[in-house]
Amino acid sequence: MPTQPLRIVADANIPLVSEAFGRLGEIETYAAAALTREVVAKADVLLVRSVTRVDAAMLEGSAVRFVGTATIGTDHVDTAYLTSRGIAFAYAPGSNAESVVEWVLAALLAVASDRGEALAGRRAAVVGVGNVGGRLAPRLEALGFTVLRVDPPRARAEGDAGFVPLDEALARADLVSLHVPLVSEGPDATPHLINTARLAQIRPGAWLVNASRGRVVDSRALLNAITDGHVGAALLDVFEGEPAPDPALVARCTLATPHIAGHSFDGKVNGTRMLHDALLRWLGEDGAFEASGALELAPEDHRTLVPGPAPDSPQAETSWLDALVRPLYPIREDDARMRACLHGSEAERGACFTRLRARYPRRRRWDLYALNPADVPAALHRAVFEGLGLRAATMP
C-alpha cells in the first residue's frame, strides 16, 4: 500500500469529492472530458463516473493502483484489465437506487395524469429485481399495481416461486419496467433484451420504461413499435448511442430524460461515501465518510407540499398524486430540456446531452419530506406513505 500521500485524480462532478478524499492525499478534479491518459498517468487513485471509459488505453503505463466509479454500473470499466494489473476496484451498487425508483414513479404519474388515465389496477412487469427493481416492486404495489417479478438469475438461485418468466410477463403486463445490468454474454445477456421479437410479445398498448442501460433496448425496433402503435407509451432515461441518441426515437418517446434517473443529490453523495469507505479498506484503515451534515435539507431544498381536494375517481387519484410530487421532482422539465437537444449535428446533440447531465439541478429524495396524515385522503394513505415514500408527520 502507498506510504506517501495519495495522488488522487477525480471527476469534478462527484459531489463532496474534495471533502471526502482530501485528507487522504493530493486531489485534482477535472471535467469528465478532461480525464485523459496524460492526466491520470501519475495518479495513485482514479475516481470516475459512467461517462469515462477506464481500460488499458487509459491506464497502461500509469501509476494508478485503485479505481473507483461512483456509479451502480460497471460496463464503462474493463474490470478484467484491472484484475490482470493488480489494480483494486470499487463501485457503488445501490447508491442511487432510491433516486431511480422515484424517477420511475414520477414518470408514470406524469404520463398517466397528462393522459387522464389511472395507474391503480394495472399489471406491471418489473424486469430485474435487484437494487432498483427490488425497491420499485413494492412501491408499485402500494400504488395499486399487480406486480410480476422477472429475474431469471434469482429464480435459478432461489426457486421459481415469486418470479415470472420474461415472455409470460411481457404478454400479461400493462407496463414493463426494465432494471437489469448490462451483461454482454451468457444465459442472462441483456444487450437488446427487448428486441423486435420481444416487442411483438408485449401486450398491445403496454407502456415500456427503461431506466437501466440504453443497449438493453433495440432502439430501431422500439421506434417501429411506437410508430405502429403497438407500444402505447415509451418512458426512457437511457438510450443507445448516448450521448447522441437517435433524435427520431427521442421525439417519439412519451417522456424522455438524459440519463439522469439516478442523479439525485442523495444518490450521488451515497456513491462518494461508498468509494471513500472502499478506499479506506484498501488502505487497511478503519473509518467512514460522515456525510450526514451535507445531507440535511439546505434552504434551496425546501418544498411546500399542498395536498389538493379529495379526488373522486381513480383518474383523479393519479392526478392528485402527480400534483403532490411535482414540487419534489418536476420531471416534465427534464423532458423539455432533453427535447431541446434534438436539433443540430450529432456532435451538437451529444454536447447538449452531456451538458444537461453535468449541470443537473439539485434533486432530493422524497422521504425527507413529511405530510400530516390528516391532510391525505384515507384511501390514499398507502399510496402516499408507502408508494411515494413520503414521511408521515408527527403532529404535536
Buried (B, 14 or more C-beta within 10 A) or exposed (E): EBEEEBBBBBBBBBBBBBBBBEEBBBBEBBEBEEBEEEBBBEBBBBBBBBBBEBBEEBBEEBBBBBBBBBBBBBBBBBBEBBEEBEBBBBBBBBBBBBBBBBBBBBBBBBBBBEEEBBBBEBBBBBBBBBBBBBBBBEBBBBBBBEBBBBBBBBBEEEEEEEBBEBEEBBEBBBBBBBBBBBBEEEEBEBBBBBBEEBBEBBBEEBBBBBBBBBBBBBBBBBBBBBEEEBBBBBBBBBBBBBBBBBBEBBEBBBBBBBBBBBBBBBBBBBBBBBBBBBBBEBBEEEEEBEBEEBBEEEEEBEBEBEBEEEBEEEBBBBBBBBBBBBEBBBBBEBBEBBBEBBEEEEEEBBBBBBBBBBEBBEBBBBBBBBBEBEEBBEEBBBBBBBBBBBEBEEEE
